């Protein structure tokens, strides 16, 4: 309802439908405005309450992130867009004192994010920003001449393009890459940037203008997910040159971008999605001074419906790796600076913009989805890791994710691709520790209830193993102590004086796996060309040994022990299918996932190569190959034939059905033929690692948790080494490192195995290790190692030749453990 104030101006009270914030606005002002509290864009129709353009999605977002509502109720408001531009500072190289801001130096606008105490919203008219409290240092009001130069009409031709649906009339924009680069060149030579400034101001003033400039054919709809219909090379060149333009042009571009975002309408067209795809690549958003604008754009993108997100994902996958990598880096910086701002005064208070980080993370999820759909991926999966998040309270994030009813709200665990492998390992380990504590507490309570005297051993999973009966003793011990698998593992070799401080456990893993994976044992086959083991398809009376291997892998992850197991990547895909064991359903199908001939290539490369040749063959497939829908396998010297589908023996492979044959063949080799073996292996692993945290892991990350990092760098080991009885400048130590650096990779791995009990390093690298070299008298002794403590006992050999000979003898005969 309109009223009259003392100054005679008519105002009305408008209410944001999202956060219920009330503000005053002049009756004769334009209807478009922005809520100063939650940042929602909405329109006052003049006939009743304002109608939001993003109401439905915003309400859904508030349901997903309810803490935003509570935080926004604490009062205050975000800085208005006009104040943001009033406080734009000089570029990072300083403003030209002669009031000629045109130079080729790379510059970015800065901003002090001070808040305005007034609750009245400044109207926005004709691309201008009018504010009653305008700063005298920066006038936003434009003269008639400057308005004419910046007006889109000054650049529009008389022609226009009408879209097929007659919904939009596009201005004709004929400027191409060469003409734009000529404009940039001439501007630098003549120090006259007016044409360039007009181009940027007009191009980004609306979504329609963005499409008119960058769309290949503005009159065409481009409704396919396979082609966004954009001149992406032109987009990249325009943005690559933007930061090299004078500051005034950068300010004009930001103002035009704000104007286009304020025109956000529902429902969105495909042209709107194209505009978002272009604006996401603006390098100005790398500066924290532009984060207010960037945040609003991210929020609009995150609030799109699933259908629009589907198109964006498929269009992003059409981008090249460089712009995608830049976009990921930009979002990482935005999230990190919002969470840990180096200058908090430059950003709005966190309680007023708690939606920033969730919005950015959701947009990052779209890029991650596009990357997963691309083959090969646009960027490696680890480029989505944000190491800054390692410093958060990760368990609080985990519990929020696990308990949505009591801890409703945003959690990074909902988007695990952004968490580094170090963060995920921390969550797994702490979750494992909690489960260990629970199991130990239960054992203690049971002892007390039976009035038995508790002992320290009840807190551990104690395995007593005879070296001569390594596999059978391990099977029996694990079968008898199924309820103790989640306790801390300790191994004792019967008849040996070793006290397990970690080294005996490592040795037990290594010796047991070496025996189980030996070709003579018959459980696994080994392909020399692929360099991996795979499950034998031979039928067995019992599959307990496969269950044992799964338990071993689970115990290794549970106890943070690195194993030297060479499984192909598809094994870990199967191990996470599903990531959580179906509850109380022993007949549920597990370990089966769709695989391709590329997966078969990692197991049997020669067979996969033959299948690819079959798919590409141009001749008569049926006559030349003579294949039917059956496969032969060798079991204990005899050949067994299996049909790939019913009646397969009579169905010949032709050009028409060869793709079906290849898919059935791959599925038989990697899924069906080894199902009972892998089922036992799957249940063995998950009997130890039954944690919801596994849902957050990629197959590659499970492999790293089990096997560690295979990339060795002995120079990094030298950096973390400490000395006892030696100094880093002793001749013996210098000779030692010279010899170790000269070893080939296989000998370096044997040395690491000799001194640490594993030939791999932690996933975080050598920096997570502690390595010690101690001195002992007696130059006739061989070097000794305490794998429990990653310690090398090195006598002071007088010559480099003697040191090399003794060290080689020691590492070549490393099996067995004794405690002096």
Number of C-alpha atoms within 10 A of each C-alpha: 12 12 12 11 9 6 6 8 12 15 18 16 15 20 18 25 19 21 20 13 18 15 17 15 21 18 17 11 13 15 18 17 19 20 24 23 24 23 24 22 24 25 17 18 12 13 8 9 15 17 17 19 17 20 18 11 15 20 15 12 18 16 14 14 18 15 17 21 18 11 14 19 15 10 10 17 22 20 19 22 19 20 21 19 23 20 17 18 17 17 19 13 10 12 17 13 7 6 7 11 19 19 18 16 15 15 21 28 22 19 20 17 22 16 14 15 9 10 17 17 20 23 20 20 13 9 18 16 21 16 19 9 12 15 12 8 8 12 13 16 13 13 9 9 9 10 15 13 17 22 17 19 12 12 18 14 11 8 11 16 17 15 15 12 9 9 8 14 16 19 22 17 21 10 12 12 14 10 11 18 15 11 18 21 13 15 20 15 10 8 14 15 23 13 17 19 22 19 21 21 25 24 24 26 24 23 23 21 20 23 26 23 25 24 25 15 16 26 18 14 16 17 13 12 16 12 13 25 21 21 16 19 12 18 19 16 13 18 17 13 15 23 20 18 23 23 26 18 23 22 18 19 24 23 22 21 24 20 21 20 22 19 15 18 14 12 11 12 12 16 21 20 21 22 22 19 19 20 20 18 19 23 18 22 23 20 16 21 22 20 21 21 18 24 20 21 22 23 23 19 22 22 21 19 12 10 8 17 17 15 19 24 20 22 22 23 24 19 16 13 14 11 16 20 16 15 20 21 16 21 23 24 18 23 21 17 18 22 17 12 14 11 10 14 11 16 23 20 15 15 17 22 21 21 23 21 24 21 22 23 22 18 23 22 19 20 24 25 17 22 23 16 14 15 8 9 14 23 18 11 15 13 15 22 19 20 16 17 18 16 9 12 10 20 16 13 18 20 14 20 18 17 11 13 9 9 15 16 19 21 20 18 21 17 16 20 24 23 23 20 25 17 22 23 22 15 20 24 17 15 19 23 17 13 16 20 16 14 20 20 14 13 18 18 12 13 15 12 9 8 9 10 8 14 9 7 9 16 20 19 20 19 20 15 20 16 16 8 9 17 19 12 16 20 16 12 16 18 13 10 12 13 14 20 22 26 24 19 19 20 23 18 19 12 10 13 12 16 16 16 14 20 22 22 22 23 20 22 21 19 15 16 18 13 13 19 20 14 13 10 10 14 20 18 18 19 14 11 11 15 13 18 21 19 22 17 22 15 12 11 5 11 16 16 19 24 21 22 21 25 26 23 26 25 25 23 25 25 18 16 21 25 25 16 17 15 18 19 16 21 19 18 21 22 24 23 18 17 21 17 20 12 7 7 8 10 7 10 13 22 23 19 16 14 16 17 20 15 18 22 18 19 28 21 18 15 14 21 15 10 22 16 11 20 16 10 13 9 11 11 18 14 11 10 14 11 18 18 23 21 17 10 14 11 12 7 7 7 9 10 11 15 18 19 12 11 11 16 16 12 15 18 23 20 15 9 13 20 16 13 24 20 16 20 23 23 20 17 18 25 19 16 18 17 19 18 22 27 20 22 26 26 23 23 23 21 20 24 25 17 16 15 21 20 15 18 20 18 19 14 21 20 22 19 26 23 25 24 18 15 12 17 14 14 12 13 18 14 12 14 16 15 15 11 11 17 13 13 8 12 15 20 18 13 16 17 15 13 15 17 13 10 14 9 14 10 16 19 18 21 22 21 22 24 25 26 30 25 23 22 24 21 21 13 17 22 14 12 16 15 19 19 20 17 15 16 11 11 15 11 14 19 21 20 26 21 23 17 16 21 21 20 18 26 21 22 22 11 11 15 12 12 21 16 11 18 19 16 12 18 22 12 10 16 13 11 17 12 10 6
